[in-house]
Amino acid sequence: MYMYTEFLSASDQDVYFRLGTANAWKLWINDQIVFEREEYHRGMRWDQYRVAVSLKKGTNRILFKILQNEQTQDWA
């Protein structure tokens, strides 16, 4: 699954993206990959990942990808 949005920032600023997931994911800010994790079926908790990024004044492009591996287990 992909999510794309544009965020208008009033100033240059540092922010955190916070996520909890048991699966792999990637995050791009302004066409630059800032984090990626290829791990599946891991436990999850609130704010499991906190990624510090710098947003620039003006429009910032945010692309997020979360994915699941090919599962063959009967419970999947």
Backbone torsions as a table, in degrees:
resi	resn	phi	psi	omega
1	MET	NA	138.4	175.5
2	TYR	-116.1	148.4	172.3
3	MET	-132.3	130.1	177.8
4	TYR	-129.6	138.1	173.8
5	THR	-152.1	165.2	172.3
6	GLU	-117.8	134.7	-177.2
7	PHE	-119.3	126.3	179.3
8	LEU	-92.6	113.4	-179.1
9	SER	-100.6	133.9	-179.6
10	ALA	-73.5	-16.5	-178.9
11	SER	-157.3	168.1	169.0
12	ASP	-65.8	133.6	-178.9
13	GLN	-158.3	151.7	174.4
14	ASP	-96.3	135.7	-179.3
15	VAL	-137.3	168.7	173.7
16	TYR	-115.0	137.1	165.4
17	PHE	-99.3	129.5	-175.3
18	ARG	-123.6	135.3	-173.3
19	LEU	-153.1	146.8	168.9
20	GLY	-124.0	124.4	179.0
21	THR	-155.2	150.6	176.8
22	ALA	-93.4	4.3	-172.7
23	ASN	-130.3	178.9	-176.0
24	ALA	-72.6	152.1	177.1
25	TRP	-159.3	160.4	177.7
26	LYS	-139.4	150.3	179.2
27	LEU	-136.1	126.9	175.1
28	TRP	-115.3	137.8	172.6
29	ILE	-122.9	122.5	-179.9
30	ASN	50.1	48.2	175.7
31	ASP	69.2	11.3	177.4
32	GLN	-115.0	128.1	177.8
33	ILE	-71.4	127.9	-177.7
34	VAL	-111.3	-16.2	177.6
35	PHE	-162.2	143.8	170.9
36	GLU	-151.6	143.7	180.0
37	ARG	-142.3	118.2	179.2
38	GLU	-108.0	88.4	-179.8
39	GLU	-149.7	139.0	-173.8
40	TYR	-126.2	151.5	174.3
41	HIS	59.4	38.1	177.6
42	ARG	-98.4	148.7	175.6
43	GLY	-59.0	160.7	179.2
44	MET	-135.9	157.4	176.8
45	ARG	-151.3	163.6	177.8
46	TRP	-58.4	138.8	177.7
47	ASP	54.0	36.2	177.9
48	GLN	-58.8	-39.1	177.5
49	TYR	-119.6	134.6	173.1
50	ARG	-129.4	116.3	-175.7
51	VAL	-113.9	117.7	177.9
52	ALA	-81.3	129.3	177.5
53	VAL	-135.9	158.3	176.5
54	SER	-108.1	124.4	174.2
55	LEU	-98.0	145.3	178.4
56	LYS	-96.0	159.1	174.1
57	LYS	-63.6	134.4	-178.8
58	GLY	104.3	-153.4	-175.3
59	THR	-81.7	130.8	176.7
60	ASN	-120.0	132.2	178.7
61	ARG	-94.1	128.3	-178.4
62	ILE	-122.4	121.6	177.5
63	LEU	-123.8	129.5	-177.0
64	PHE	-127.9	136.2	178.5
65	LYS	-130.3	130.1	172.5
66	ILE	-125.2	138.7	-174.6
67	LEU	-143.8	161.6	178.7
68	GLN	-123.3	142.8	177.4
69	ASN	-76.3	171.0	178.3
70	GLU	-72.9	115.9	-177.2
71	GLN	-101.7	135.3	177.3
72	THR	-115.5	-3.0	179.9
73	GLN	-68.2	147.4	-178.1
74	ASP	-68.7	-17.9	-179.4
75	TRP	-86.1	-10.2	-174.8
76	ALA	-80.2	NA	NA
